[in-house]
């Protein structure tokens, strides 16, 4: 684990704090930043509720490396919640991912130069996992704060979906609450291309709300969602 996180980890051990692990990704696809990490790193050290503290870590945007990082981090931190954040260029809302599929179809190489096609995330694993977090309650909280958001039923087939699937696979073994949120491009990424973006401050507020709801909600809310396409 990165040495910069050791003081936080030691403090957590001494004070018996629980840990929420929040991850973002390194830039990929020619971008110079990834809004997922720009948001995640601002959460490092934040206490969403008493006795719970966030540890934020940047994951490699690479299939094998990100999976290995997650496994090691979860084994070391023993978090009470893991929330991964990813960039979804072209989306217009905060997307709370509901489904992780056991398929990799990489349109571009990952940052390690690998470009798998038509292979499973986990050999022999289930075709899909469904998120067990209170997504409707999270969505309702976002809408109450006038934040554009939706529950998404596809996390893609790239590193984000692969990471989400690995998290769900670990959850099955460890009974660990896990989730994945996609956020749009940051405004600085869309200056000349006209693609939709979302301010990092608003994305940060959204993720904070989701963490608080995930930690405090016992049951999912009754809230109409779904798509017609």
C-alpha positions in Angstrom: 0.0 0.0 0.0 1.2 3.6 -0.7 3.2 4.9 2.2 1.2 8.1 2.3 -1.7 6.2 3.7 0.1 4.5 6.6 -0.5 7.4 9.2 -4.3 7.1 8.5 -4.2 3.3 8.8 -2.3 3.4 12.1 -4.6 6.0 13.5 -7.6 3.9 12.5 -6.1 0.9 14.3 -5.4 2.8 17.5 -8.8 4.4 17.6 -10.7 1.4 16.4 -12.2 3.3 13.5 -13.9 1.5 10.7 -12.7 2.1 7.2 -14.6 2.9 4.0 -12.4 2.2 1.0 -13.0 4.6 -1.9 -11.2 4.1 -5.2 -10.7 6.1 -8.3 -8.8 5.3 -11.5 -5.7 6.7 -13.1 -6.2 8.6 -16.4 -6.6 6.4 -19.5 -7.4 6.7 -23.2 -5.1 9.7 -23.7 -6.7 11.8 -21.0 -4.5 13.8 -18.6 -6.8 13.3 -15.6 -9.5 11.0 -14.4 -12.4 12.7 -12.6 -13.0 9.5 -10.6 -9.6 10.0 -8.8 -10.0 13.8 -8.6 -13.1 13.1 -6.6 -11.9 10.1 -4.6 -8.7 11.7 -3.4 -10.7 14.6 -1.8 -12.5 12.0 0.4 -9.3 10.7 2.0 -9.5 11.2 5.8 -13.2 12.3 5.7 -15.5 10.9 8.4 -19.0 10.3 6.9 -20.3 9.2 10.3 -18.7 8.9 13.8 -16.0 6.3 14.0 -15.8 5.7 10.3 -13.0 7.2 8.1 -12.4 7.1 4.4 -9.2 5.8 2.8 -8.9 6.8 -0.8 -6.7 4.9 -3.3 -6.0 5.4 -7.0 -6.3 2.1 -9.0 -4.4 1.3 -12.1 -6.6 1.5 -15.2 -5.6 -2.1 -16.1 -7.5 -5.3 -15.7 -5.1 -7.5 -13.8 -3.4 -4.7 -11.7 -6.6 -3.1 -10.5 -8.0 -6.5 -9.4 -4.8 -7.3 -7.5 -4.8 -3.9 -5.9 -8.3 -4.4 -4.7 -7.7 -7.8 -3.2 -4.6 -6.5 -1.3 -6.3 -3.4 0.0 -9.4 -5.2 1.2 -7.2 -7.8 3.0 -5.2 -5.1 4.7 -7.9 -2.6 5.5 -10.8 -4.9 6.3 -13.2 -2.1 5.3 -16.9 -1.9 6.2 -17.7 -0.6 2.8 -16.0 -0.4 -0.6 -17.1 2.2 -3.2 -15.3 2.3 -6.5 -15.7 5.4 -8.8 -15.1 5.4 -12.5 -15.2 7.8 -15.4 -18.0 7.4 -18.0 -17.3 9.8 -20.8 -20.5 10.8 -22.6 -22.9 10.2 -19.7 -24.8 13.1 -18.4 -25.6 11.9 -14.8 -24.1 10.3 -11.8 -24.7 6.6 -12.5 -25.2 4.2 -9.6 -24.3 0.8 -11.2 -26.7 -2.1 -10.5 -25.2 -4.9 -12.6 -21.6 -6.2 -13.1 -21.2 -8.8 -15.9 -18.7 -11.5 -16.3 -17.3 -10.3 -19.6 -14.4 -8.2 -20.8 -14.6 -6.6 -24.2 -11.9 -4.0 -24.4 -12.4 -1.4 -27.2 -9.0 0.1 -26.4 -6.0 -1.4 -24.6 -5.8 -0.8 -20.8 -2.8 1.1 -19.4 -0.8 -2.1 -19.3 -1.3 -2.6 -23.0 -3.7 -5.5 -22.8 -6.8 -5.6 -24.9 -8.8 -8.7 -24.0 -11.9 -9.6 -26.1 -14.7 -11.9 -25.2 -13.1 -13.3 -22.1 -14.7 -13.6 -18.6 -13.6 -11.4 -15.7 -13.5 -14.4 -13.5 -13.3 -17.9 -15.1 -16.2 -20.0 -13.9 -17.9 -17.0 -12.2 -21.6 -16.2 -12.4 -22.8 -14.4 -15.6 -23.6 -11.3 -13.5 -23.8 -9.9 -10.0 -26.4 -7.4 -8.8 -25.3 -4.6 -6.4 -26.7 -5.1 -2.9 -26.4 -1.5 -1.7 -29.5 0.6 -1.1 -29.3 2.1 -4.6 -32.9 3.5 -4.6 -32.3 5.2 -1.3 -29.0 6.6 -2.6 -30.8 7.9 -5.8 -33.5 9.5 -3.8 -31.0 11.4 -1.7 -29.2 12.6 -4.8 -32.5 13.8 -6.4 -33.5 15.5 -3.1 -30.3 17.5 -3.5 -31.0 18.3 -7.1 -28.1 16.2 -8.4 -28.7 14.6 -11.8 -28.4 10.9 -11.2 -29.8 7.5 -12.3 -29.5 3.8 -11.6 -27.5 2.3 -14.4 -28.0 -1.2 -15.7 -24.7 -1.4 -17.6 -21.2 -0.7 -16.3 -19.7 -1.3 -19.7 -17.2 -4.0 -20.6 -13.9 -2.3 -19.8 -11.9 -1.9 -16.6 -14.8 -0.3 -14.6 -17.1 -3.3 -15.1 -14.2 -5.7 -14.4 -13.4 -3.9 -11.2 -17.1 -3.9 -10.1 -17.4 -7.6 -10.9 -14.2 -8.4 -8.9 -15.7 -6.4 -6.0 -19.0 -8.3 -6.1 -17.1 -11.6 -6.3 -15.1 -10.7 -3.2 -18.4 -9.6 -1.5 -19.8 -13.1 -2.1 -16.9 -14.5 -0.1 -16.6 -11.9 2.6 -20.2 -10.5 2.9 -18.7 -7.0 2.2 -20.9 -4.2 1.0 -19.6 -2.9 -2.3 -20.7 -0.6 -5.0 -19.6 1.2 -8.1 -20.5 4.8 -9.3 -19.8 6.2 -12.7 -19.3 10.0 -13.0 -19.2 12.0 -16.2 -16.2 13.9 -17.6 -14.9 16.8 -15.7 -15.5 20.2 -17.4 -11.8 20.6 -18.3 -12.0 17.4 -20.4 -14.8 18.8 -22.6 -13.7 22.3 -23.5 -13.4 21.6 -27.2 -15.5 18.6 -27.8 -18.9 19.5 -26.5 -19.4 16.3 -24.6 -21.5 16.4 -21.4 -19.6 17.1 -18.1 -20.3 17.5 -14.4 -18.5 19.7 -12.0 -16.1 17.9 -9.6 -17.6 19.7 -6.6 -21.1 18.4 -7.4 -19.7 14.9 -8.1 -17.9 15.0 -4.7 -21.2 16.0 -3.0 -22.9 13.1 -4.7 -20.4 10.5 -3.6 -20.5 11.8 -0.1 -24.3 11.4 0.0 -24.1 7.9 -1.4 -21.6 6.8 1.2 -23.7 8.3 4.1 -26.8 6.5 2.8 -25.0 3.2 2.3 -23.7 3.3 5.9 -26.9 4.4 7.6 -29.8 2.8 5.5 -31.0 -0.6 6.7 -33.5 -1.1 3.9 -33.8 0.2 0.4 -36.3 3.0 -0.3 -39.5 2.6 -2.4 -38.5 4.8 -5.3 -39.5 4.5 -9.0 -36.6 3.8 -11.3 -35.8 1.8 -14.4 -35.5 2.5 -18.1 -37.7 2.1 -21.2 -34.9 1.4 -23.6 
